[in-house]
Amino acid sequence: MKQAHDNWAYFYDFVYENTFGSFYHELTMETLIMIQDILPNGSTIDFGAGTGRLSFPLLEKGYSVVAVEKSKAMTEVMKIKSIQFNLDLKIYNSGISDYHHQKADLAMAIFTVLSYSITDKELASNIQNICNHIHPNGFFLFDLPSMALLAEERLTNIQSENFNRIVELINVKDSDIYIYKETCNGIFNNEKFEYKDEFSIRYWSMDILDNLLQKNGLFDTLKDFSYFDSTGSTYKLYQKR
């Protein structure tokens, strides 16, 4: 069964670089600084790792890193990068609740990863499994997109000579579920490319996440990450008791 982003894993980094420009790299660098401030060294699990945007630089900085990604195509890109960068990244092609391997000092679910959980049961199962894989006194870092961001019917509309991308969100019958629709085409490595992607995401309130995390033995550190407010998502850090 195809997963979100399977159709464009090979172009993923290129697409985001062309969509957000220098801000994409700045966001990555600020996220790495944030992680280093939380955990100067140790082990991490990157849930929803994508193509390794955070996993690889963390590995280069001396962290022990596990990348968990549900999209098989994305994990294949990470494997190619591992060879290119000569880095031995542990990669698991797995959904969050299906991951059953080593624990870590810090678990991450960044870049709206939790929004891919559609049902209450799925979110609860994912949160429980994440918490089960955090060492005592370890941390969970995540972000949640705001309702205002999801309410924007068109997130991206870029039309240029060599790169065109439209991303739309369609609300499902006034629920908290949205259909994400994307079309993109352009020139990559001197060759034409095009793809379409469609999947569901869901708005989750911070109250719901807080309740689930407390049930699983984590508490809000109340750490402020106001730098990331411009992303349309709220970043939070919880710690295991």
N, C-alpha and C positions, 0 to 999 in steps of 0.2 A: 504494500500500500504506500503510495507516494506521500511524502511529508512536505510541510511548508518549506520553501526554499530549495527543494530538490531540483527544480527546473533551472535555477540560476546560481548554483553553488560555485561554479567555475568563474562566474562574473561578479560574485558577491562583493569582494573587496573593491573592485574597479567601480561598481555601481555606487557604493556608498562614498567613495572618494570623489566621484563626479557629482554626487548629489549635495554633499555637505562641504566639499573643499577642505580648507585648512582646519575648519572646526572639527572635522572628523578625527584628525590626528591630535588636535588639542584635547578633545574629549578623552581619547585613549590615554594620553599622557597624564591628564589630571586624575583619571581613574586609577592609573598605576601608582601615582603619588598617594592617593587616598588609601589604597591597599597597603602600601609600604608603611603608612602612618598607623594603620590598624594592626598590622602584623609585619614587623621588620624582617622576619624570616620564619620559615616553617613550611607547612604543607597546605595545599589548597585544592579544592574541587571546583571546577568551572562548569556548572550546570548550564546547558544551552550554549555551549562554547562557540557555536558557529564555525568559522574557519580558523579559530584560534587567535582572534584579535588581542585577547588578554593573556591567553595561555602561553603563547610563545615568548612574549617579553618577560613574563613572570619566571619562566623557566630559565631564560638568559640571566635573570637577576639572582639566580640561585635557589629559588623556591622549588619544592617538590610539587609537581602539578599533575592533576588528572583532568582530562577534558571529557565531558559527557555530552553527547550530541545525538538527537533522535534522527536527524536527516543523514541517511547513508551517504548521499552525495557530498554533504559538508564534511563528513569524516574522511572521505576519500581525498578531499582537498587538503585537509590537515595532514594526512599521511604524506602527500606530495611535498608539503611545506617542511615536514620533519626531515625529509631527505635533503631538500634544498638548503635548509638552515643547519643541517647536521646536529639536530636536537632530538633526543629520545623522549618524545612526549607520549605519555600513556593515554590512549584514546579508546573510548568505549562508545560504540554505536548503540545507544540505549535511551529510552525515555527516563525521566527523573525517577519515577517510582520503581522502575525495573533495574536500577543500578544497585548492585550488591557487592561492593569491593571495599577497598581500604577507606578508612576514615581520614579526616583532615582537621587542621586547626582553624581553617577558614573555608566556608562554602559560599559560593557566589551564584546568583541568578540575575544577571545584569543585561540590560537592553530589552526590557519588557518580557523577559522569559516567562514569568509567572502568568502573564496574560494569555498564554497558549493553553492554560488549563481552563476547560470550558464548563465543567460541572463542579458542584460542591464536593462531590466524592473524589473527583480527580485532583482538585486542589488540595483537599485534606490529605490524600494519599501521598501526593508529591511533597507537601510540607513535612509530613511525618517522616518520610524517608530521608529527606535532606537533614532533618534534625538528628536522626539516628546515625548519620555519618559525620557528625561533628564531635570532636573530642571535648571532654569537660573543660569549661572555661573558654571554649572556642567560639567562633563568630559566624554569623550569617549575614551577608551583605546582599541587598536586593533593591530593585526599583519597581515602582508601579506607575503606569501612565495615568495622568489625571483625566477626569471626565471631560474637561474642556478640550484636551488634546483629541480624545476619541470622538468628540462631537463634531470635529472638523471633517466635513464630508470629503474634502480633497486634501490630503496631506502633502502631496508632491505633484508639481506640474512643471516639468522642465522640457522645453522644446528648443533644440539647437541643431546645427548641421549634422553633427556626429553622435549626438546623445539625446534620446527622448525617453522620458519616464513619467508615468502617471500612476499615482497611488491613491486609491479611494477607499473610504470606509462607509459601509452601508449598515445602518442599524436594523436589527431583526425585531420587528413588531414591538417597538418601544421597550425592549428588554436591555439587559446589560451585555448582550452579545452583538458583535459586529462582524460583518463579512469584509475581509481585507481583499481588495482586488488590485492587481498591479499588471501593467503592461510596460515593456521597455524594449528599446532597440537602439542600435548604434554601431560604432566601429570599435573593436577591441583587438589589439595586436594586429592591426591592419586587415582585419577580417570582419565582415558583417555578422551581427548577432541579433537575436530577438528572443523574447520569452514572455510567458504569461504565468501568473501565480494567483491562487485564490485559496483562502482558508479562513477559519473562524478564530476570533480572539474575544476575550471577555474583560470587562471592567470589574476590578475587585477593589473594594474599599479598604483603607488601612485598618479600619476597625475589625474587619473579617480576618485579615492577616494577623493582626495583633492577638486576637482571640485564639487562633490556631497555634501560633507560635508559643503563647503562654501555656497552652494545654500540653505542648511538647517540651516544656522545660526551658524556654528561652525568654529573655526579658529585653525590653527596649533600652538601649544605652543612652538614648536621647542625644546622640551625637548629631551635630548640625552639618549638612552637606548643601548649603545654599548655593554653592557654585553651580550645581547641576539643575537649578530651578528652570533655567532657560531651555532645558531639553523637553519640558512638558511632563517630566516624571519626577516623583519623589523618591529619593534614595534614603534607605534606612539600614541601620546596623543593630542587630540583636546579638545577645551573648547567651551561651548555655550555662545554666547554673551548675 
